[in-house]
Amino acid sequence: MYEIRRKIMGRLNMTYHLEKKAVQRTGKSPQTIWRRYATCGSSKLLERVRLGQECPEHWRVVLESAPLKKAG
């Protein structure tokens, strides 16, 4: 199981994003959206940034894994 996971993870580009919750008022009811403020390869670094914000509960760190693109 671990070997399969390692092979899959080796083919993916692991990117983390720091996002902030925002309210978008369109029409009659407001909608909650997440705006992306930073992108990094380290979740620990973005988590430190999130905790340093005035209201850390309005921020989140999310993982996005995308396949690596071949050069050429």
SEFIZA-3560 file (N, C-alpha, C; in Angstrom, 3 decimals):
REM SEFIZA-3560
<numar><xx>0.829</xx><yy>-1.202</yy><zz>0.000</zz><atom>N</atom></numar>
<numar><xx>0.000</xx><yy>0.000</yy><zz>0.000</zz><atom>CA</atom></numar>
<numar><xx>0.866</xx><yy>1.256</yy><zz>0.000</zz><atom>C</atom></numar>
<numar><xx>1.901</xx><yy>1.266</yy><zz>0.860</zz><atom>N</atom></numar>
<numar><xx>2.774</xx><yy>2.434</yy><zz>0.936</zz><atom>CA</atom></numar>
<numar><xx>3.510</xx><yy>2.637</yy><zz>-0.382</zz><atom>C</atom></numar>
<numar><xx>3.951</xx><yy>1.545</yy><zz>-1.004</zz><atom>N</atom></numar>
<numar><xx>4.681</xx><yy>1.636</yy><zz>-2.268</zz><atom>CA</atom></numar>
<numar><xx>3.798</xx><yy>2.238</yy><zz>-3.364</zz><atom>C</atom></numar>
<numar><xx>2.547</xx><yy>1.833</yy><zz>-3.426</zz><atom>N</atom></numar>
<numar><xx>1.619</xx><yy>2.382</yy><zz>-4.417</zz><atom>CA</atom></numar>
<numar><xx>1.413</xx><yy>3.872</yy><zz>-4.181</zz><atom>C</atom></numar>
<numar><xx>1.223</xx><yy>4.241</yy><zz>-2.921</zz><atom>N</atom></numar>
<numar><xx>1.010</xx><yy>5.652</yy><zz>-2.591</zz><atom>CA</atom></numar>
<numar><xx>2.233</xx><yy>6.479</yy><zz>-2.962</zz><atom>C</atom></numar>
<numar><xx>3.418</xx><yy>5.951</yy><zz>-2.703</zz><atom>N</atom></numar>
<numar><xx>4.647</xx><yy>6.682</yy><zz>-3.012</zz><atom>CA</atom></numar>
<numar><xx>4.792</xx><yy>6.879</yy><zz>-4.521</zz><atom>C</atom></numar>
<numar><xx>4.421</xx><yy>5.883</yy><zz>-5.313</zz><atom>N</atom></numar>
<numar><xx>4.496</xx><yy>6.011</yy><zz>-6.762</zz><atom>CA</atom></numar>
<numar><xx>3.507</xx><yy>7.063</yy><zz>-7.267</zz><atom>C</atom></numar>
<numar><xx>2.318</xx><yy>7.059</yy><zz>-6.718</zz><atom>N</atom></numar>
<numar><xx>1.305</xx><yy>8.044</yy><zz>-7.123</zz><atom>CA</atom></numar>
<numar><xx>1.749</xx><yy>9.441</yy><zz>-6.724</zz><atom>C</atom></numar>
<numar><xx>2.231</xx><yy>9.604</yy><zz>-5.499</zz><atom>N</atom></numar>
<numar><xx>2.634</xx><yy>10.915</yy><zz>-5.012</zz><atom>CA</atom></numar>
<numar><xx>3.848</xx><yy>11.428</yy><zz>-5.777</zz><atom>C</atom></numar>
<numar><xx>4.704</xx><yy>10.531</yy><zz>-6.251</zz><atom>N</atom></numar>
<numar><xx>5.877</xx><yy>10.943</yy><zz>-7.000</zz><atom>CA</atom></numar>
<numar><xx>5.522</xx><yy>11.567</yy><zz>-8.339</zz><atom>C</atom></numar>
<numar><xx>4.363</xx><yy>11.277</yy><zz>-8.875</zz><atom>N</atom></numar>
<numar><xx>3.943</xx><yy>11.813</yy><zz>-10.170</zz><atom>CA</atom></numar>
<numar><xx>3.113</xx><yy>13.085</yy><zz>-10.042</zz><atom>C</atom></numar>
<numar><xx>2.848</xx><yy>13.503</yy><zz>-8.834</zz><atom>N</atom></numar>
<numar><xx>2.003</xx><yy>14.674</yy><zz>-8.616</zz><atom>CA</atom></numar>
<numar><xx>2.826</xx><yy>15.846</yy><zz>-8.110</zz><atom>C</atom></numar>
<numar><xx>2.397</xx><yy>17.024</yy><zz>-8.470</zz><atom>N</atom></numar>
<numar><xx>2.994</xx><yy>18.245</yy><zz>-7.965</zz><atom>CA</atom></numar>
<numar><xx>2.150</xx><yy>18.695</yy><zz>-6.784</zz><atom>C</atom></numar>
<numar><xx>2.669</xx><yy>18.572</yy><zz>-5.568</zz><atom>N</atom></numar>
<numar><xx>1.919</xx><yy>18.912</yy><zz>-4.363</zz><atom>CA</atom></numar>
<numar><xx>2.084</xx><yy>20.406</yy><zz>-4.088</zz><atom>C</atom></numar>
<numar><xx>0.994</xx><yy>21.134</yy><zz>-4.187</zz><atom>N</atom></numar>
<numar><xx>0.993</xx><yy>22.568</yy><zz>-3.972</zz><atom>CA</atom></numar>
<numar><xx>-0.051</xx><yy>22.907</yy><zz>-2.920</zz><atom>C</atom></numar>
<numar><xx>0.319</xx><yy>23.795</yy><zz>-2.015</zz><atom>N</atom></numar>
<numar><xx>-0.591</xx><yy>24.243</yy><zz>-0.971</zz><atom>CA</atom></numar>
<numar><xx>-0.954</xx><yy>25.695</yy><zz>-1.229</zz><atom>C</atom></numar>
<numar><xx>-2.184</xx><yy>26.037</yy><zz>-0.872</zz><atom>N</atom></numar>
<numar><xx>-2.673</xx><yy>27.395</yy><zz>-1.080</zz><atom>CA</atom></numar>
<numar><xx>-3.211</xx><yy>27.953</yy><zz>0.233</zz><atom>C</atom></numar>
<numar><xx>-2.956</xx><yy>29.226</yy><zz>0.456</zz><atom>N</atom></numar>
<numar><xx>-3.519</xx><yy>29.942</yy><zz>1.596</zz><atom>CA</atom></numar>
<numar><xx>-4.708</xx><yy>30.728</yy><zz>1.081</zz><atom>C</atom></numar>
<numar><xx>-5.873</xx><yy>30.453</yy><zz>1.643</zz><atom>N</atom></numar>
<numar><xx>-7.105</xx><yy>31.091</yy><zz>1.187</zz><atom>CA</atom></numar>
<numar><xx>-7.814</xx><yy>31.770</yy><zz>2.347</zz><atom>C</atom></numar>
<numar><xx>-8.525</xx><yy>32.857</yy><zz>2.023</zz><atom>N</atom></numar>
<numar><xx>-9.284</xx><yy>33.611</yy><zz>3.023</zz><atom>CA</atom></numar>
<numar><xx>-10.761</xx><yy>33.586</yy><zz>2.653</zz><atom>C</atom></numar>
<numar><xx>-11.582</xx><yy>33.386</yy><zz>3.664</zz><atom>N</atom></numar>
<numar><xx>-13.035</xx><yy>33.379</yy><zz>3.471</zz><atom>CA</atom></numar>
<numar><xx>-13.522</xx><yy>34.799</yy><zz>3.218</zz><atom>C</atom></numar>
<numar><xx>-14.355</xx><yy>34.950</yy><zz>2.210</zz><atom>N</atom></numar>
<numar><xx>-14.925</xx><yy>36.251</yy><zz>1.874</zz><atom>CA</atom></numar>
<numar><xx>-16.404</xx><yy>36.065</yy><zz>1.568</zz><atom>C</atom></numar>
<numar><xx>-17.170</xx><yy>37.108</yy><zz>1.790</zz><atom>N</atom></numar>
<numar><xx>-18.599</xx><yy>37.069</yy><zz>1.496</zz><atom>CA</atom></numar>
<numar><xx>-18.830</xx><yy>37.868</yy><zz>0.229</zz><atom>C</atom></numar>
<numar><xx>-19.478</xx><yy>37.237</yy><zz>-0.735</zz><atom>N</atom></numar>
<numar><xx>-19.788</xx><yy>37.882</yy><zz>-2.003</zz><atom>CA</atom></numar>
<numar><xx>-21.292</xx><yy>38.128</yy><zz>-2.042</zz><atom>C</atom></numar>
<numar><xx>-21.657</xx><yy>39.377</yy><zz>-2.172</zz><atom>N</atom></numar>
<numar><xx>-23.077</xx><yy>39.726</yy><zz>-2.187</zz><atom>CA</atom></numar>
<numar><xx>-23.553</xx><yy>39.883</yy><zz>-3.623</zz><atom>C</atom></numar>
<numar><xx>-24.173</xx><yy>38.845</yy><zz>-4.133</zz><atom>N</atom></numar>
<numar><xx>-24.753</xx><yy>38.893</yy><zz>-5.471</zz><atom>CA</atom></numar>
<numar><xx>-26.205</xx><yy>38.476</yy><zz>-5.351</zz><atom>C</atom></numar>
<numar><xx>-27.087</xx><yy>39.298</yy><zz>-5.830</zz><atom>N</atom></numar>
<numar><xx>-28.506</xx><yy>38.968</yy><zz>-5.746</zz><atom>CA</atom></numar>
<numar><xx>-29.038</xx><yy>39.141</yy><zz>-4.342</zz><atom>C</atom></numar>
<numar><xx>-29.921</xx><yy>38.251</yy><zz>-3.944</zz><atom>N</atom></numar>
<numar><xx>-30.601</xx><yy>38.374</yy><zz>-2.650</zz><atom>CA</atom></numar>
<numar><xx>-29.820</xx><yy>37.783</yy><zz>-1.497</zz><atom>C</atom></numar>
<numar><xx>-29.103</xx><yy>36.692</yy><zz>-1.725</zz><atom>N</atom></numar>
<numar><xx>-28.409</xx><yy>36.038</yy><zz>-0.611</zz><atom>CA</atom></numar>
<numar><xx>-26.894</xx><yy>36.083</yy><zz>-0.802</zz><atom>C</atom></numar>
<numar><xx>-26.163</xx><yy>36.411</yy><zz>0.263</zz><atom>N</atom></numar>
<numar><xx>-24.702</xx><yy>36.434</yy><zz>0.167</zz><atom>CA</atom></numar>
<numar><xx>-24.142</xx><yy>35.014</yy><zz>0.072</zz><atom>C</atom></numar>
<numar><xx>-23.029</xx><yy>34.886</yy><zz>-0.631</zz><atom>N</atom></numar>
<numar><xx>-22.371</xx><yy>33.598</yy><zz>-0.774</zz><atom>CA</atom></numar>
<numar><xx>-20.973</xx><yy>33.674</yy><zz>-0.197</zz><atom>C</atom></numar>
<numar><xx>-20.534</xx><yy>32.582</yy><zz>0.422</zz><atom>N</atom></numar>
<numar><xx>-19.181</xx><yy>32.500</yy><zz>0.941</zz><atom>CA</atom></numar>
<numar><xx>-18.272</xx><yy>31.957</yy><zz>-0.148</zz><atom>C</atom></numar>
<numar><xx>-17.178</xx><yy>32.667</yy><zz>-0.402</zz><atom>N</atom></numar>
<numar><xx>-16.189</xx><yy>32.207</yy><zz>-1.368</zz><atom>CA</atom></numar>
<numar><xx>-14.821</xx><yy>32.220</yy><zz>-0.680</zz><atom>C</atom></numar>
<numar><xx>-13.869</xx><yy>31.518</yy><zz>-1.263</zz><atom>N</atom></numar>
<numar><xx>-12.501</xx><yy>31.481</yy><zz>-0.737</zz><atom>CA</atom></numar>
<numar><xx>-11.578</xx><yy>32.120</yy><zz>-1.760</zz><atom>C</atom></numar>
<numar><xx>-10.887</xx><yy>33.187</yy><zz>-1.345</zz><atom>N</atom></numar>
<numar><xx>-9.943</xx><yy>33.871</yy><zz>-2.219</zz><atom>CA</atom></numar>
<numar><xx>-8.526</xx><yy>33.383</yy><zz>-1.916</zz><atom>C</atom></numar>
<numar><xx>-7.797</xx><yy>33.082</yy><zz>-2.960</zz><atom>N</atom></numar>
<numar><xx>-6.441</xx><yy>32.554</yy><zz>-2.832</zz><atom>CA</atom></numar>
<numar><xx>-5.455</xx><yy>33.710</yy><zz>-2.708</zz><atom>C</atom></numar>
<numar><xx>-4.622</xx><yy>33.655</yy><zz>-1.664</zz><atom>N</atom></numar>
<numar><xx>-3.660</xx><yy>34.720</yy><zz>-1.418</zz><atom>CA</atom></numar>
<numar><xx>-2.216</xx><yy>34.280</yy><zz>-1.596</zz><atom>C</atom></numar>
<numar><xx>-1.924</xx><yy>33.000</yy><zz>-1.419</zz><atom>N</atom></numar>
<numar><xx>-0.536</xx><yy>32.543</yy><zz>-1.525</zz><atom>CA</atom></numar>
<numar><xx>-0.511</xx><yy>31.088</yy><zz>-1.974</zz><atom>C</atom></numar>
<numar><xx>0.593</xx><yy>30.723</yy><zz>-2.620</zz><atom>N</atom></numar>
<numar><xx>0.825</xx><yy>29.365</yy><zz>-3.064</zz><atom>CA</atom></numar>
<numar><xx>2.241</xx><yy>28.981</yy><zz>-2.656</zz><atom>C</atom></numar>
<numar><xx>2.377</xx><yy>27.751</yy><zz>-2.151</zz><atom>N</atom></numar>
<numar><xx>3.679</xx><yy>27.329</yy><zz>-1.646</zz><atom>CA</atom></numar>
<numar><xx>3.753</xx><yy>25.806</yy><zz>-1.686</zz><atom>C</atom></numar>
<numar><xx>4.951</xx><yy>25.272</yy><zz>-1.635</zz><atom>N</atom></numar>
<numar><xx>5.141</xx><yy>23.830</yy><zz>-1.581</zz><atom>CA</atom></numar>
<numar><xx>5.162</xx><yy>23.301</yy><zz>-0.158</zz><atom>C</atom></numar>
<numar><xx>5.079</xx><yy>24.181</yy><zz>0.831</zz><atom>N</atom></numar>
<numar><xx>5.161</xx><yy>23.787</yy><zz>2.232</zz><atom>CA</atom></numar>
<numar><xx>3.885</xx><yy>24.169</yy><zz>2.985</zz><atom>C</atom></numar>
<numar><xx>3.189</xx><yy>23.171</yy><zz>3.482</zz><atom>N</atom></numar>
<numar><xx>1.984</xx><yy>23.457</yy><zz>4.259</zz><atom>CA</atom></numar>
<numar><xx>2.337</xx><yy>24.061</yy><zz>5.615</zz><atom>C</atom></numar>
<numar><xx>3.478</xx><yy>23.678</yy><zz>6.173</zz><atom>N</atom></numar>
<numar><xx>3.883</xx><yy>24.199</yy><zz>7.483</zz><atom>CA</atom></numar>
<numar><xx>4.118</xx><yy>25.707</yy><zz>7.427</zz><atom>C</atom></numar>
<numar><xx>4.735</xx><yy>26.166</yy><zz>6.359</zz><atom>N</atom></numar>
<numar><xx>4.985</xx><yy>27.596</yy><zz>6.219</zz><atom>CA</atom></numar>
<numar><xx>3.676</xx><yy>28.372</yy><zz>6.105</zz><atom>C</atom></numar>
<numar><xx>2.760</xx><yy>27.883</yy><zz>5.273</zz><atom>N</atom></numar>
<numar><xx>1.480</xx><yy>28.574</yy><zz>5.120</zz><atom>CA</atom></numar>
<numar><xx>0.651</xx><yy>28.514</yy><zz>6.398</zz><atom>C</atom></numar>
<numar><xx>0.779</xx><yy>27.441</yy><zz>7.152</zz><atom>N</atom></numar>
<numar><xx>0.058</xx><yy>27.339</yy><zz>8.423</zz><atom>CA</atom></numar>
<numar><xx>0.583</xx><yy>28.380</yy><zz>9.422</zz><atom>C</atom></numar>
<numar><xx>1.880</xx><yy>28.620</yy><zz>9.409</zz><atom>N</atom></numar>
<numar><xx>2.453</xx><yy>29.650</yy><zz>10.279</zz><atom>CA</atom></numar>
<numar><xx>1.932</xx><yy>31.033</yy><zz>9.888</zz><atom>C</atom></numar>
<numar><xx>1.824</xx><yy>31.277</yy><zz>8.583</zz><atom>N</atom></numar>
<numar><xx>1.284</xx><yy>32.556</yy><zz>8.102</zz><atom>CA</atom></numar>
<numar><xx>-0.171</xx><yy>32.687</yy><zz>8.532</zz><atom>C</atom></numar>
<numar><xx>-0.949</xx><yy>31.616</yy><zz>8.367</zz><atom>N</atom></numar>
<numar><xx>-2.366</xx><yy>31.631</yy><zz>8.740</zz><atom>CA</atom></numar>
<numar><xx>-2.535</xx><yy>31.954</yy><zz>10.218</zz><atom>C</atom></numar>
<numar><xx>-1.736</xx><yy>31.334</yy><zz>11.061</zz><atom>N</atom></numar>
<numar><xx>-1.852</xx><yy>31.563</yy><zz>12.503</zz><atom>CA</atom></numar>
<numar><xx>-1.417</xx><yy>32.967</yy><zz>12.901</zz><atom>C</atom></numar>
<numar><xx>-0.626</xx><yy>33.627</yy><zz>12.067</zz><atom>N</atom></numar>
<numar><xx>-0.186</xx><yy>34.992</yy><zz>12.351</zz><atom>CA</atom></numar>
<numar><xx>-1.188</xx><yy>36.055</yy><zz>11.930</zz><atom>C</atom></numar>
<numar><xx>-2.259</xx><yy>35.654</yy><zz>11.280</zz><atom>N</atom></numar>
<numar><xx>-3.270</xx><yy>36.615</yy><zz>10.834</zz><atom>CA</atom></numar>
<numar><xx>-4.163</xx><yy>37.044</yy><zz>11.996</zz><atom>C</atom></numar>
<numar><xx>-4.826</xx><yy>38.170</yy><zz>11.827</zz><atom>N</atom></numar>
<numar><xx>-5.686</xx><yy>38.721</yy><zz>12.879</zz><atom>CA</atom></numar>
<numar><xx>-6.822</xx><yy>37.762</yy><zz>13.251</zz><atom>C</atom></numar>
<numar><xx>-7.477</xx><yy>37.170</yy><zz>12.286</zz><atom>N</atom></numar>
<numar><xx>-8.553</xx><yy>36.198</yy><zz>12.518</zz><atom>CA</atom></numar>
<numar><xx>-8.207</xx><yy>34.893</yy><zz>11.792</zz><atom>C</atom></numar>
<numar><xx>-7.388</xx><yy>34.026</yy><zz>12.392</zz><atom>N</atom></numar>
<numar><xx>-6.959</xx><yy>32.815</yy><zz>11.689</zz><atom>CA</atom></numar>
<numar><xx>-8.100</xx><yy>31.875</yy><zz>11.329</zz><atom>C</atom></numar>
<numar><xx>-9.243</xx><yy>32.009</yy><zz>11.992</zz><atom>N</atom></numar>
<numar><xx>-10.377</xx><yy>31.137</yy><zz>11.674</zz><atom>CA</atom></numar>
<numar><xx>-11.006</xx><yy>31.483</yy><zz>10.324</zz><atom>C</atom></numar>
<numar><xx>-10.656</xx><yy>32.647</yy><zz>9.756</zz><atom>N</atom></numar>
<numar><xx>-11.152</xx><yy>33.038</yy><zz>8.436</zz><atom>CA</atom></numar>
<numar><xx>-10.212</xx><yy>32.600</yy><zz>7.316</zz><atom>C</atom></numar>
<numar><xx>-9.142</xx><yy>31.920</yy><zz>7.671</zz><atom>N</atom></numar>
<numar><xx>-8.134</xx><yy>31.475</yy><zz>6.710</zz><atom>CA</atom></numar>
<numar><xx>-8.062</xx><yy>29.958</yy><zz>6.716</zz><atom>C</atom></numar>
<numar><xx>-7.595</xx><yy>29.389</yy><zz>5.584</zz><atom>N</atom></numar>
<numar><xx>-7.370</xx><yy>27.945</yy><zz>5.532</zz><atom>CA</atom></numar>
<numar><xx>-6.211</xx><yy>27.648</yy><zz>4.577</zz><atom>C</atom></numar>
<numar><xx>-5.589</xx><yy>26.493</yy><zz>4.799</zz><atom>N</atom></numar>
<numar><xx>-4.545</xx><yy>25.984</yy><zz>3.918</zz><atom>CA</atom></numar>
<numar><xx>-5.119</xx><yy>24.751</yy><zz>3.241</zz><atom>C</atom></numar>
<numar><xx>-5.098</xx><yy>24.739</yy><zz>1.915</zz><atom>N</atom></numar>
<numar><xx>-5.657</xx><yy>23.622</yy><zz>1.157</zz><atom>CA</atom></numar>
<numar><xx>-4.579</xx><yy>23.023</yy><zz>0.252</zz><atom>C</atom></numar>
<numar><xx>-4.707</xx><yy>21.741</yy><zz>0.020</zz><atom>N</atom></numar>
<numar><xx>-3.780</xx><yy>21.005</yy><zz>-0.823</zz><atom>CA</atom></numar>
<numar><xx>-4.372</xx><yy>20.857</yy><zz>-2.217</zz><atom>C</atom></numar>
<numar><xx>-3.555</xx><yy>21.100</yy><zz>-3.199</zz><atom>N</atom></numar>
<numar><xx>-3.956</xx><yy>20.851</yy><zz>-4.585</zz><atom>CA</atom></numar>
<numar><xx>-2.867</xx><yy>19.994</yy><zz>-5.211</zz><atom>C</atom></numar>
<numar><xx>-3.244</xx><yy>18.841</yy><zz>-5.680</zz><atom>N</atom></numar>
<numar><xx>-2.269</xx><yy>17.973</yy><zz>-6.329</zz><atom>CA</atom></numar>
<numar><xx>-2.596</xx><yy>17.898</yy><zz>-7.810</zz><atom>C</atom></numar>
<numar><xx>-1.624</xx><yy>18.212</yy><zz>-8.615</zz><atom>N</atom></numar>
<numar><xx>-1.811</xx><yy>18.216</yy><zz>-10.066</zz><atom>CA</atom></numar>
<numar><xx>-0.706</xx><yy>17.364</yy><zz>-10.686</zz><atom>C</atom></numar>
<numar><xx>-1.010</xx><yy>16.678</yy><zz>-11.775</zz><atom>N</atom></numar>
<numar><xx>0.016</xx><yy>15.881</yy><zz>-12.439</zz><atom>CA</atom></numar>
<numar><xx>1.154</xx><yy>16.756</yy><zz>-12.945</zz><atom>C</atom></numar>
<numar><xx>2.365</xx><yy>16.243</yy><zz>-12.863</zz><atom>N</atom></numar>
<numar><xx>3.515</xx><yy>16.963</yy><zz>-13.373</zz><atom>CA</atom></numar>
<numar><xx>3.461</xx><yy>17.007</yy><zz>-14.895</zz><atom>C</atom></numar>
<numar><xx>3.822</xx><yy>18.143</yy><zz>-15.445</zz><atom>N</atom></numar>
<numar><xx>3.866</xx><yy>18.289</yy><zz>-16.901</zz><atom>CA</atom></numar>
<numar><xx>5.246</xx><yy>17.909</yy><zz>-17.397</zz><atom>C</atom></numar>
<numar><xx>5.313</xx><yy>17.192</yy><zz>-18.486</zz><atom>N</atom></numar>
<numar><xx>6.594</xx><yy>16.829</yy><zz>-19.079</zz><atom>CA</atom></numar>
<numar><xx>7.102</xx><yy>17.984</yy><zz>-19.928</zz><atom>C</atom></numar>
<numar><xx>8.400</xx><yy>18.230</yy><zz>-19.829</zz><atom>N</atom></numar>
<numar><xx>9.002</xx><yy>19.299</yy><zz>-20.623</zz><atom>CA</atom></numar>
<numar><xx>9.097</xx><yy>18.873</yy><zz>-22.087</zz><atom>C</atom></numar>
<numar><xx>8.893</xx><yy>19.838</yy><zz>-22.966</zz><atom>N</atom></numar>
<numar><xx>9.083</xx><yy>19.575</yy><zz>-24.381</zz><atom>CA</atom></numar>
<numar><xx>7.853</xx><yy>19.349</yy><zz>-25.058</zz><atom>C</atom></numar>
//
